[in-house]
Amino acid sequence: MKTHDENLTRRHFIKKSAVLAGSALLYDPLSAVNPSSRKIRMGIAGGGFGRSFQWHEHPNCMVEAVSDLRPERNKALMETYRCSKSYPSLEEMVKDPGIDAIAVFTEGPNHVKHAIECMRHGKHVISAVPACWGSTEEADRLMEAVKRYGMTYMMAETSYFQQFTISVRKMYHAGEFGDLYYCESEYQHDGLEALYTENGKMTWRYGCAPMHYPTHCTAHLVSVTGERLTEVLCMGWGDDSAFLKDNVYNNPFHNESALFKTNRGNAFRVNVWWKGAHIGGERANWIGSKKSFYTDNGRSATALVTKTGETGTDDAGFILNEPKLEPYDQPEWWNTDMLPVPLRHDSGHHGSHPFLTHEFIDALVNERKPCIDVHEALAYTVPGIIAHESALRGGELLKIPQYDPNPAAP
């Protein structure tokens, strides 16, 4: 007896992906909710972050099984997703013939290994960020596996579906920015040291390089315009903390600041800061020739700046153009028909989790590429790997390898 839907076969997905190649930037995957009776049977690996999604609420999904190495987390996963089946490891769960797809929410350095193991057993994959860890060789392995096994791969980058990012993407595709020539993004998280140890042992986060975790920032530009980051110079800052002296990554930095060049010749500044006297949070500003969008920075609310053609003078008497500054009333996109009714509620990471849940399931049901496929995922991840290398070299300008065969035209 066949346990997988005939339309979810590897051959069918290879054929479908060829038809859809290069179309993701033009397609709004969440512009409407299409009803279907098909069910995707999910396996969930990882009982920490993995418990914060809505697989059990999606009308086209059911949680078939869960897995975590720790029994208490396995139990928590079963309770969250109302699932009666669990496995002691991902390696055991991938053998279950009743599972169509697996959510890989395991430790960052294991994402590629676990994604490949899932695909090797015929499972589609949605992975936590980053797509790969610390080297372009990891990126190569992931890309080759997606091509070899023909399974659908998606990365669960929350910044793609932050409510303000959705707004900006809609404005961009409507042409409201004019020439969007600059973007800046910040991920500030002082206090991560609390996650560096657990039960007296180092975790995978202990001393990890900030730019090896860049996707919360890089998605702010790449997911909006489709640009690819082609060159980077980066500087890092560290102190005499023990975390920077004995970590397995040989990383000397708490904070890293990068300036990227895009394939359109635009500038993109990224700060990933994990220590210091800063406000914290994830935010971005998008600057255009006609309009700019400034997110809430902890000091002032989200605002739009629009050119008006009006002039005035500054405090020294010089003539200047006076733009229109107005507050932006952020729509709750999660409370619209962009999502199925059961998923229309707020969530972590600026309301993004129901969107990620729906995007993956809808892509499988409708046999299309997810918006954050392997090319997009590596376009978010690999620039950070090269940025960290630049920081280790004192800010040397380095070229970024490209994995996307159809990047947005300059």
ZAMARGU-4260 file (C-alpha; in steps of 0.2 Angstrom, whole numbers, plus 5000, padded with zeros to 4 digits):
<rodrens>
0) 5000/5000/5000 | 5007/5017/4996 | 5008/5029/5010 | 5012/5045/5001 | 5001/5054/4989
5) 5004/5050/4971 | 5006/5069/4968 | 5020/5071/4981 | 5032/5059/4972 | 5050/5064/4968
10) 5048/5063/4949 | 5033/5075/4949 | 5042/5088/4960 | 5057/5088/4949 | 5046/5091/4934
15) 5036/5104/4943 | 5052/5113/4949 | 5058/5114/4931 | 5042/5123/4926 | 5043/5135/4940
20) 5061/5139/4940 | 5065/5158/4942 | 5047/5162/4945 | 5047/5164/4964 | 5051/5183/4964
25) 5036/5187/4953 | 5024/5176/4963 | 5015/5181/4979 | 5013/5164/4987 | 5001/5170/5000
30) 4990/5181/4990 | 4975/5169/4992 | 4971/5153/5001 | 4966/5139/4990 | 4955/5126/4998
35) 4961/5108/4996 | 4957/5091/5005 | 4975/5085/5004 | 4984/5082/5020 | 5003/5083/5022
40) 5010/5071/5036 | 5023/5080/5045 | 5037/5074/5057 | 5044/5087/5069 | 5063/5086/5074
45) 5068/5097/5088 | 5058/5101/5104 | 5064/5118/5108 | 5060/5131/5093 | 5051/5116/5085
50) 5036/5118/5097 | 5032/5136/5091 | 5024/5132/5075 | 5006/5128/5069 | 5007/5112/5060
55) 4992/5104/5070 | 4981/5119/5066 | 4984/5119/5047 | 4969/5112/5038 | 4980/5103/5025
60) 4992/5096/5038 | 4993/5083/5052 | 5008/5079/5063 | 5012/5061/5061 | 5027/5060/5073
65) 5039/5070/5083 | 5057/5067/5089 | 5070/5074/5101 | 5085/5066/5109 | 5078/5072/5126
70) 5063/5062/5133 | 5056/5077/5141 | 5056/5087/5125 | 5049/5073/5115 | 5034/5073/5128
75) 5032/5092/5126 | 5031/5090/5107 | 5018/5077/5108 | 5008/5088/5119 | 5010/5103/5108
80) 5005/5094/5092 | 4993/5082/5100 | 5003/5068/5092 | 5004/5050/5099 | 5020/5044/5090
85) 5037/5049/5094 | 5055/5043/5090 | 5071/5044/5100 | 5081/5052/5086 | 5078/5060/5069
90) 5088/5046/5061 | 5074/5034/5067 | 5060/5045/5062 | 5065/5047/5044 | 5062/5029/5041
95) 5044/5031/5045 | 5034/5028/5028 | 5019/5038/5034 | 5029/5054/5034 | 5029/5066/5019
100) 5040/5080/5026 | 5050/5084/5041 | 5053/5100/5050 | 5072/5101/5055 | 5073/5112/5070
105) 5089/5104/5077 | 5106/5112/5082 | 5112/5125/5069 | 5128/5115/5064 | 5118/5100/5061
110) 5105/5107/5049 | 5113/5102/5033 | 5117/5084/5039 | 5099/5082/5045 | 5091/5090/5030
115) 5101/5078/5019 | 5096/5063/5029 | 5078/5067/5027 | 5079/5070/5009 | 5089/5054/5006
120) 5074/5045/5014 | 5061/5054/5002 | 5055/5067/5014 | 5053/5085/5010 | 5062/5097/5022
125) 5058/5114/5031 | 5074/5119/5041 | 5077/5132/5054 | 5090/5145/5050 | 5103/5146/5045
130) 5103/5134/5030 | 5121/5129/5032 | 5134/5132/5045 | 5151/5141/5044 | 5157/5135/5027
135) 5153/5136/5008 | 5157/5117/5008 | 5141/5115/5018 | 5131/5125/5006 | 5138/5115/4991
140) 5132/5099/5000 | 5115/5106/5003 | 5113/5112/4985 | 5119/5095/4978 | 5107/5085/4989
145) 5092/5095/4984 | 5097/5092/4966 | 5101/5074/4968 | 5085/5069/4978 | 5073/5080/4970
150) 5064/5084/4986 | 5056/5101/4991 | 5067/5111/5003 | 5062/5127/5012 | 5071/5138/5025
155) 5060/5145/5039 | 5067/5163/5039 | 5055/5173/5050 | 5061/5190/5043 | 5053/5186/5027
160) 5036/5186/5035 | 5038/5199/5048 | 5023/5210/5047 | 5033/5226/5041 | 5043/5215/5029
165) 5027/5210/5020 | 5021/5228/5019 | 5038/5234/5012 | 5038/5220/4999 | 5020/5225/4993
170) 5026/5243/4992 | 5041/5238/4982 | 5032/5228/4970 | 5019/5242/4968 | 5034/5254/4963
175) 5031/5265/4978 | 5050/5267/4983 | 5056/5272/4966 | 5074/5266/4965 | 5076/5257/4982
180) 5095/5260/4982 | 5100/5257/5001 | 5094/5246/5015 | 5101/5243/5033 | 5096/5229/5045
185) 5100/5225/5063 | 5099/5210/5074 | 5104/5215/5091 | 5102/5202/5105 | 5113/5206/5121
190) 5111/5192/5133 | 5113/5177/5122 | 5126/5170/5134 | 5112/5163/5144 | 5110/5150/5129
195) 5129/5146/5128 | 5128/5133/5142 | 5116/5120/5148 | 5118/5108/5163 | 5136/5114/5164
200) 5140/5109/5146 | 5143/5120/5131 | 5129/5121/5118 | 5131/5124/5100 | 5129/5142/5102
205) 5144/5144/5113 | 5155/5158/5105 | 5147/5156/5088 | 5151/5169/5075 | 5137/5183/5073
210) 5138/5183/5054 | 5136/5164/5054 | 5118/5168/5059 | 5114/5182/5047 | 5098/5178/5039
215) 5087/5188/5050 | 5095/5203/5042 | 5099/5198/5025 | 5081/5193/5021 | 5076/5211/5024
220) 5083/5215/5007 | 5085/5199/4997 | 5067/5194/5000 | 5060/5211/4995 | 5070/5215/4979
225) 5077/5199/4974 | 5095/5206/4974 | 5110/5195/4977 | 5124/5200/4988 | 5140/5200/4978
230) 5154/5208/4989 | 5157/5212/5007 | 5168/5220/5019 | 5165/5217/5038 | 5173/5222/5055
235) 5171/5213/5071 | 5172/5218/5089 | 5176/5207/5104 | 5183/5208/5122 | 5192/5197/5134
240) 5177/5186/5137 | 5180/5167/5140 | 5167/5163/5127 | 5179/5171/5114 | 5194/5161/5120
245) 5189/5143/5120 | 5175/5141/5108 | 5176/5127/5094 | 5173/5140/5080 | 5189/5150/5084
250) 5178/5165/5084 | 5185/5181/5092 | 5169/5192/5090 | 5153/5196/5099 | 5147/5209/5086
255) 5150/5210/5067 | 5146/5225/5055 | 5146/5222/5037 | 5144/5232/5021 | 5137/5222/5006
260) 5137/5227/4988 | 5122/5219/4978 | 5122/5214/4960 | 5113/5230/4956 | 5127/5240/4964
265) 5117/5245/4979 | 5124/5246/4997 | 5117/5236/5011 | 5123/5238/5029 | 5120/5224/5042
270) 5124/5223/5060 | 5123/5207/5070 | 5127/5212/5088 | 5126/5200/5103 | 5134/5211/5116
275) 5134/5229/5122 | 5123/5244/5127 | 5110/5243/5113 | 5091/5243/5112 | 5090/5225/5105
280) 5078/5218/5092 | 5076/5215/5074 | 5073/5230/5062 | 5077/5237/5045 | 5076/5253/5035
285) 5073/5254/5016 | 5078/5270/5008 | 5071/5274/4990 | 5072/5289/4978 | 5053/5292/4981
290) 5049/5284/4997 | 5057/5276/5012 | 5051/5265/5026 | 5059/5266/5044 | 5054/5253/5056
295) 5051/5256/5075 | 5069/5257/5082 | 5064/5258/5101 | 5065/5277/5101 | 5052/5282/5087
300) 5038/5272/5079 | 5037/5265/5061 | 5036/5279/5049 | 5035/5283/5030 | 5046/5297/5022
305) 5040/5303/5005 | 5047/5316/4993 | 5035/5330/4991 | 5043/5343/4980 | 5041/5356/4994
310) 5056/5366/5000 | 5061/5375/5016 | 5077/5380/5025 | 5087/5372/5038 | 5093/5381/5055
315) 5108/5389/5045 | 5096/5396/5032 | 5101/5384/5018 | 5087/5378/5006 | 5082/5360/5008
320) 5068/5349/5001 | 5055/5345/5014 | 5049/5327/5014 | 5032/5321/5021 | 5035/5311/5037
325) 5020/5301/5043 | 5017/5287/5055 | 5013/5270/5047 | 4999/5260/5054 | 5005/5242/5052
330) 4992/5230/5046 | 4990/5214/5054 | 4993/5203/5039 | 4991/5187/5049 | 4973/5192/5052
335) 4969/5192/5033 | 4965/5180/5020 | 4983/5177/5017 | 4981/5163/5029 | 4968/5149/5032
340) 4956/5154/5046 | 4964/5143/5060 | 4981/5151/5057 | 4975/5169/5059 | 4982/5173/5075
345) 4998/5182/5081 | 5014/5173/5085 | 5032/5174/5088 | 5045/5184/5077 | 5033/5198/5072
350) 5018/5186/5067 | 5029/5176/5055 | 5026/5158/5062 | 5009/5155/5054 | 5015/5161/5038
355) 5030/5150/5037 | 5019/5135/5042 | 5006/5139/5028 | 5019/5143/5015 | 5028/5126/5017
360) 5012/5116/5017 | 5004/5126/5003 | 5019/5124/4992 | 5018/5105/4994 | 4999/5104/4992
365) 5000/5115/4976 | 5016/5107/4970 | 5026/5123/4968 | 5042/5131/4974 | 5041/5138/4992
370) 5046/5156/4993 | 5062/5152/5003 | 5069/5138/4992 | 5087/5132/4993 | 5093/5146/4981
375) 5085/5159/4992 | 5090/5151/5008 | 5109/5151/5002 | 5107/5169/4996 | 5103/5174/5014
380) 5115/5162/5022 | 5132/5162/5012 | 5135/5181/5013 | 5136/5180/5031 | 5149/5166/5030
385) 5160/5177/5019 | 5157/5192/5030 | 5164/5183/5045 | 5179/5178/5034 | 5181/5197/5030
390) 5181/5201/5048 | 5194/5189/5052 | 5205/5197/5039 | 5203/5214/5046 | 5189/5220/5034
395) 5196/5214/5018 | 5184/5216/5003 | 5179/5198/4998 | 5168/5191/4984 | 5153/5181/4988
400) 5150/5165/4979 | 5133/5163/4970 | 5121/5148/4970 | 5106/5155/4961 | 5105/5152/4942
405) 5092/5166/4940 | 5096/5181/4951 | 5086/5197/4949 | 5093/5207/4934 | 5104/5222/4939
</rodrens>
